[in-house]
Amino acid sequence: MRIALSQLAAGVSPEQNLRTVVEQTERAARQGAELVVFPEATMARFGVPLAPLAEPLDGPWARGVHEVAARTGVLVVAGMFTPHADGRVRNTLLVTGPDGSTHYDKVHLFDAFDFAESATVAPGERLVTAPLGELPLGFATCYDVRFPELFRALADRGARVVVLAASWGAGPGKLAQWEVLVRARALDSGCWVLAAGQADPATVGEPPATGAPTGIGHSMVVSPLGEVVARLAGAPGLLLADLDPAAVDEARRTVPTLRNRRPELY
């Protein structure tokens, strides 16, 4: 199965970012991808007021993503912001393709490194899995990667691939943490992990928004045994990789951590 990760540097215009989603999805489809993953905050980057930009899941931005997914016959995952009743927004992954749509609202909010995502974003309340053909996918967003129990729970719900969209914050040691965490979550869950991050804004001549997690790049595809099989550097790019679904069975047979857990003790 061929998948694509689109590492982009989102701007502040949802319309312009949607044009990039359309172009990248069409490009990936021409190269045989069945799944195209875009980063967290693809609709608009962090560092600007989010509530005025938020749209419902049947709004024009989501419809535009669904239209290109339906036209190309691929499943598209893209980060957007949806309204919440208390005036905040939800940090939402739109999951849409020819067979329908679902969404995942980020459950762990980035109240860390002197940034308070919860001030403007309301947390999600459910885990989400969805099929790609006969291959079950699970979904996670950025800070979620620091919670191994989430990835194990997705595996327990049948996920064999976890789609991880991110807009990782820059700073000392953050790149090393990103790689360690992504690889560890693949090992924890025995899943492929498809980690699509925002590009480093400096690579397109834009300074990062002060204090906001606007991306460092380094999207990667990690095997169920924690091996990085494909990756990008900091600049925007389209990363394609071929997944072997049977690698999940082999990894879980070789390192059966899911089966060997002792839930009666912890």
HUHU-V368667 format. One record per pair of residues at least 12 apart in sequence whose C-alpha atoms are under 6 Angstrom apart, sorted by the first residue. I is the first residue (numbers start at 1). J is the second residue. Records with the same first field share a line. If there is no record, write none. Layout:
I=J + J
This chain:
1=242 + 243
2=33 + 34 + 241 + 242
3=33 + 34 + 35 + 240 + 241
4=36 + 239 + 240
5=36 + 37 + 196 + 238 + 239
6=38 + 238
7=197 + 198 + 199 + 236 + 237
8=198 + 199 + 236
9=198 + 199 + 201
10=42 + 44 + 45
11=44 + 45
12=44 + 45
14=43 + 44
17=43
34=74
35=74 + 75 + 76
36=76
37=76 + 77
38=77 + 78
39=79 + 165 + 166 + 196 + 197 + 198
40=79 + 165 + 166 + 167
41=79 + 80
42=79
43=80
46=212
47=209 + 212
54=81 + 82 + 83
55=82
56=82
66=96
69=97
70=97 + 98
73=98
74=97
75=96 + 97
76=95 + 96
77=94 + 95
78=93 + 94
79=92 + 93
80=92
88=120 + 121
89=121 + 122
90=121 + 122
91=105 + 106
92=104 + 105
104=128
105=124
106=124 + 141
107=123 + 124
108=144
110=143
136=159 + 160
137=159 + 161 + 162
138=154 + 159 + 162
139=162 + 163
140=164
141=164 + 165 + 166
142=165 + 166
151=189
152=189
155=189
160=191
161=191 + 192 + 193
162=193
163=194
164=194 + 195
165=195 + 196 + 197
166=197
167=197 + 198 + 213 + 214 + 215
168=213 + 215
169=213 + 215
170=216
183=226
186=224 + 226
187=224 + 225 + 226
190=224 + 252
191=224 + 248
192=222 + 223 + 224
193=222
194=221
195=219 + 220
196=219
197=217 + 219
198=215 + 217
199=215 + 216 + 217 + 234 + 235 + 236
200=215 + 216 + 217 + 234
203=235
216=234
217=234
218=232 + 233 + 234
219=231 + 232
224=248 + 251
225=251
